[in-house]
Amino acid sequence: MNLSPEALESFVQAAASGSFSAAARRLGKSQSTVSEAVARLEIDLDVELFVRGARQLLPTEAGQVLLGHAQDVLAAGERLKRHAALLARGQEARLTLALSDAYQQSQYEARLCELDQRYPDLEFECLIAERADVLDLVNQGRAHLGLLAAQPRYAAEIASARLPHAAEFGLFVRSDHPLASRDSVDAQALAQWRRLRLKTVVGGDTNDDEMGTVGSRCWAAPDYMLLMEMAALGFGWAILPKPLVQAYAHERLEELAVHGWPKQVAVDAVWSRQRPLGPAAAWLLDRLIKF
């Protein structure tokens, strides 16, 4: 069975306008062309789509059911043509972003809404990663763009740009942890309890702050969400992005009063100098840097 778009369009327009003549005017065709297209469609489908003889053209019960399917097929065809036109002009088919939990959730949601509005047919993928893992994904070409807590330096093949919003990090423990009841906590007190720290998959331990040498007991995870869950289960204390805790664990975790904390940490966007960004990736990078 080969259903032509012209026949489906004739069916949809006839149902919408209530007559073959009105449908023909909308489509810029003769009435006989439209009625013949619908008749051929009925033969192909082996279903009567309209009640003949009525003053107004009305879909049969089967026609009403099949009308929605016909509209879906036509809409899919339009999406196909739009997407093909974009690809012909050089737009990438897919955009992958490696995202750190350090990036503020509200900003991420706003940028995604903008991306959806501007590139509705783009395939988008988000990978959660931190620090060295973000850089590795970008360097390998697995991700087009990456967002991460700013690093002191980057390899020559990695380009970077500073985002306007910094991430705020604090020290957290489970609400009923012994440290949670203290008015202030110092390094000596922290050293008595297990630290939950970030350890990237490719980069090993990340000594990203002066707390790296506090205590000898340590559990590790490759992302902040896992560290947050481990802290909420009472396994130790962790350095976590405050917006992440506020969104998912503010009733289970308590922020510790430690001198010098919370800290503001800059966030960078990174991409590979060896792989030119496509139009959608370049547009998203510009939005990330501006807002």
Sequence and secondary structure as in RCSB ss.txt:
>XXXX:A:sequence
MNLSPEALESFVQAAASGSFSAAARRLGKSQSTVSEAVARLEIDLDVELFVRGARQLLPTEAGQVLLGHAQDVLA
AGERLKRHAALLARGQEARLTLALSDAYQQSQYEARLCELDQRYPDLEFECLIAERADVLDLVNQGRAHLGLLAA
QPRYAAEIASARLPHAAEFGLFVRSDHPLASRDSVDAQALAQWRRLRLKTVVGGDTNDDEMGTVGSRCWAAPDYM
LLMEMAALGFGWAILPKPLVQAYAHERLEELAVHGWPKQVAVDAVWSRQRPLGPAAAWLLDRLIKF
>XXXX:A:secstr
    HHHHHHHHHHHHHSSHHHHHHHHTS HHHHHHHHHHHHHHHTS  EETTSSS EE HHHHHHHHHHHHHHH
HHHHHHHHHHHHHTT  SEEEEEE TTS HHHHHHHHHHHHHH TT EEEEEE  THHHHHHHHHTS SEEEEE 
 S   TTEEEEE SS EEEEEEEETTSGGGG S B HHHHTTS EEEEEETTTEE   SGGGGS S EEEESSHH
HHHHHHHTTS EEEEEHHHHHHHTTTTEEE  BTT SEEE EEEEEETTS   HHHHHHHHHHHH 
